[in-house]
Amino acid sequence: MTPGAVLGWDMSAALALAQALGVNTLIAAELLPEIEAVMVRKLNEQMEGGRDG
């Protein structure tokens, strides 16, 4: 298996999705970086754990 890692989200797409869902984009712009950091860390931890097996 080729090693890989999640580096981050496409924030333009995330903000467009927020707008399409009716979420205030200013609030989304404030919150998304924090959410992204946690999700990237957790996804990479999961991927790393899958390599051990």
MDAnalysis code that builds the backbone (N, CA, C; Angstrom):
import MDAnalysis as mda
import numpy as np

u = mda.Universe.empty(159, n_residues=53, atom_resindex=np.repeat(np.arange(53), 3), trajectory=True)
u.add_TopologyAttr("name", ["N", "CA", "C"] * 53)
u.add_TopologyAttr("resid", np.arange(1, 54))
u.add_TopologyAttr("resname", ["MET", "THR", "PRO", "GLY", "ALA", "VAL", "LEU", "GLY", "TRP", "ASP", "MET", "SER", "ALA", "ALA", "LEU", "ALA", "LEU", "ALA", "GLN", "ALA", "LEU", "GLY", "VAL", "ASN", "THR", "LEU", "ILE", "ALA", "ALA", "GLU", "LEU", "LEU", "PRO", "GLU", "ILE", "GLU", "ALA", "VAL", "MET", "VAL", "ARG", "LYS", "LEU", "ASN", "GLU", "GLN", "MET", "GLU", "GLY", "GLY", "ARG", "ASP", "GLY"])
u.atoms.positions = np.array([
    [0.841, -1.172, 0.000],
    [0.000, 0.000, 0.000],
    [0.893, 1.244, 0.000],
    [0.517, 2.231, -0.776],
    [1.263, 3.474, -0.833],
    [0.887, 4.353, 0.356],
    [1.896, 4.821, 1.119],
    [1.567, 5.700, 2.229],
    [1.011, 7.031, 1.728],
    [0.149, 7.610, 2.504],
    [-0.434, 8.897, 2.147],
    [-0.916, 9.596, 3.404],
    [-1.349, 10.811, 3.217],
    [-1.854, 11.578, 4.343],
    [-2.858, 12.604, 3.846],
    [-3.790, 12.940, 4.706],
    [-4.730, 14.015, 4.424],
    [-4.058, 15.310, 4.863],
    [-3.983, 16.294, 3.974],
    [-3.333, 17.560, 4.296],
    [-4.322, 18.639, 4.700],
    [-5.520, 18.556, 4.175],
    [-6.502, 19.574, 4.513],
    [-7.704, 19.476, 3.603],
    [-8.634, 20.380, 3.826],
    [-9.865, 20.435, 3.047],
    [-9.777, 21.526, 2.001],
    [-10.600, 21.416, 0.991],
    [-10.787, 22.479, 0.013],
    [-11.760, 23.472, 0.652],
    [-11.225, 24.552, 1.202],
    [-12.058, 25.503, 1.945],
    [-13.044, 26.239, 1.038],
    [-12.697, 26.440, -0.222],
    [-13.657, 27.071, -1.144],
    [-14.887, 26.193, -1.294],
    [-14.658, 24.899, -1.427],
    [-15.777, 23.966, -1.545],
    [-16.561, 23.888, -0.235],
    [-15.858, 23.894, 0.885],
    [-16.531, 23.826, 2.184],
    [-17.405, 25.061, 2.420],
    [-16.907, 26.226, 2.050],
    [-17.695, 27.447, 2.209],
    [-18.866, 27.487, 1.237],
    [-18.662, 26.980, 0.025],
    [-19.767, 26.913, -0.942],
    [-20.852, 25.971, -0.431],
    [-20.447, 24.859, 0.170],
    [-21.407, 23.926, 0.743],
    [-22.172, 24.575, 1.897],
    [-21.448, 25.286, 2.746],
    [-22.095, 25.986, 3.858],
    [-23.142, 26.971, 3.332],
    [-22.770, 27.728, 2.319],
    [-23.705, 28.697, 1.740],
    [-24.919, 27.996, 1.143],
    [-24.685, 26.891, 0.437],
    [-25.790, 26.142, -0.172],
    [-26.732, 25.574, 0.884],
    [-26.190, 25.271, 2.055],
    [-27.004, 24.722, 3.138],
    [-27.654, 25.810, 3.989],
    [-27.365, 27.064, 3.664],
    [-27.961, 28.167, 4.397],
    [-27.232, 28.531, 5.681],
    [-26.006, 28.055, 5.821],
    [-25.202, 28.379, 7.001],
    [-24.540, 29.737, 6.766],
    [-24.516, 30.576, 7.776],
    [-23.862, 31.876, 7.676],
    [-22.385, 31.655, 7.336],
    [-21.943, 32.200, 6.193],
    [-20.579, 31.934, 5.725],
    [-19.513, 32.586, 6.600],
    [-19.841, 33.696, 7.263],
    [-18.862, 34.300, 8.174],
    [-18.603, 33.387, 9.373],
    [-19.656, 32.801, 9.885],
    [-19.497, 31.857, 10.994],
    [-18.751, 30.613, 10.517],
    [-19.117, 30.106, 9.344],
    [-18.438, 28.930, 8.796],
    [-16.946, 29.206, 8.599],
    [-16.611, 30.385, 8.108],
    [-15.205, 30.745, 7.894],
    [-14.432, 30.781, 9.209],
    [-15.108, 31.134, 10.280],
    [-14.466, 31.138, 11.602],
    [-14.292, 29.731, 12.162],
    [-15.300, 28.883, 11.967],
    [-15.300, 27.563, 12.599],
    [-14.595, 26.477, 11.795],
    [-14.653, 26.560, 10.473],
    [-14.110, 25.480, 9.643],
    [-12.628, 25.176, 9.877],
    [-11.753, 26.156, 10.042],
    [-10.341, 25.800, 10.280],
    [-10.128, 24.954, 11.528],
    [-10.877, 25.225, 12.594],
    [-10.769, 24.425, 13.816],
    [-11.273, 23.001, 13.582],
    [-12.403, 22.897, 12.905],
    [-12.973, 21.584, 12.597],
    [-12.039, 20.809, 11.676],
    [-11.504, 21.500, 10.676],
    [-10.589, 20.864, 9.725],
    [-9.376, 20.282, 10.442],
    [-8.798, 21.035, 11.362],
    [-7.599, 20.571, 12.066],
    [-7.859, 19.270, 12.807],
    [-8.995, 19.186, 13.489],
    [-9.334, 17.969, 14.230],
    [-9.580, 16.814, 13.265],
    [-10.333, 17.068, 12.203],
    [-10.653, 15.996, 11.253],
    [-9.410, 15.480, 10.535],
    [-8.520, 16.371, 10.136],
    [-7.287, 15.946, 9.466],
    [-6.466, 15.076, 10.407],
    [-6.334, 15.516, 11.654],
    [-5.559, 14.737, 12.622],
    [-6.164, 13.348, 12.828],
    [-7.486, 13.281, 12.994],
    [-8.152, 12.003, 13.243],
    [-8.090, 11.091, 12.018],
    [-8.298, 11.654, 10.829],
    [-8.223, 10.837, 9.612],
    [-6.823, 10.252, 9.432],
    [-5.809, 11.063, 9.678],
    [-4.445, 10.566, 9.546],
    [-4.120, 9.513, 10.599],
    [-4.652, 9.677, 11.809],
    [-4.475, 8.651, 12.844],
    [-5.118, 7.340, 12.411],
    [-6.318, 7.420, 11.852],
    [-7.004, 6.211, 11.373],
    [-6.229, 5.544, 10.254],
    [-5.749, 6.339, 9.318],
    [-4.986, 5.783, 8.195],
    [-3.699, 5.144, 8.679],
    [-3.051, 5.760, 9.638],
    [-1.805, 5.212, 10.198],
    [-2.095, 3.898, 10.929],
    [-3.200, 3.845, 11.643],
    [-3.571, 2.620, 12.353],
    [-3.863, 1.485, 11.394],
    [-4.417, 1.775, 10.242],
    [-4.701, 0.758, 9.237],
    [-3.443, 0.157, 8.630],
    [-2.359, 0.889, 8.671],
    [-1.081, 0.399, 8.114],
    [-0.406, -0.577, 9.038],
    [-0.729, -0.518, 10.339],
    [-0.076, -1.394, 11.308],
    [-0.515, -2.853, 11.149],
    [-1.731, -3.052, 10.594],
    [-2.301, -4.392, 10.521],
    [-1.906, -5.160, 9.375],
])
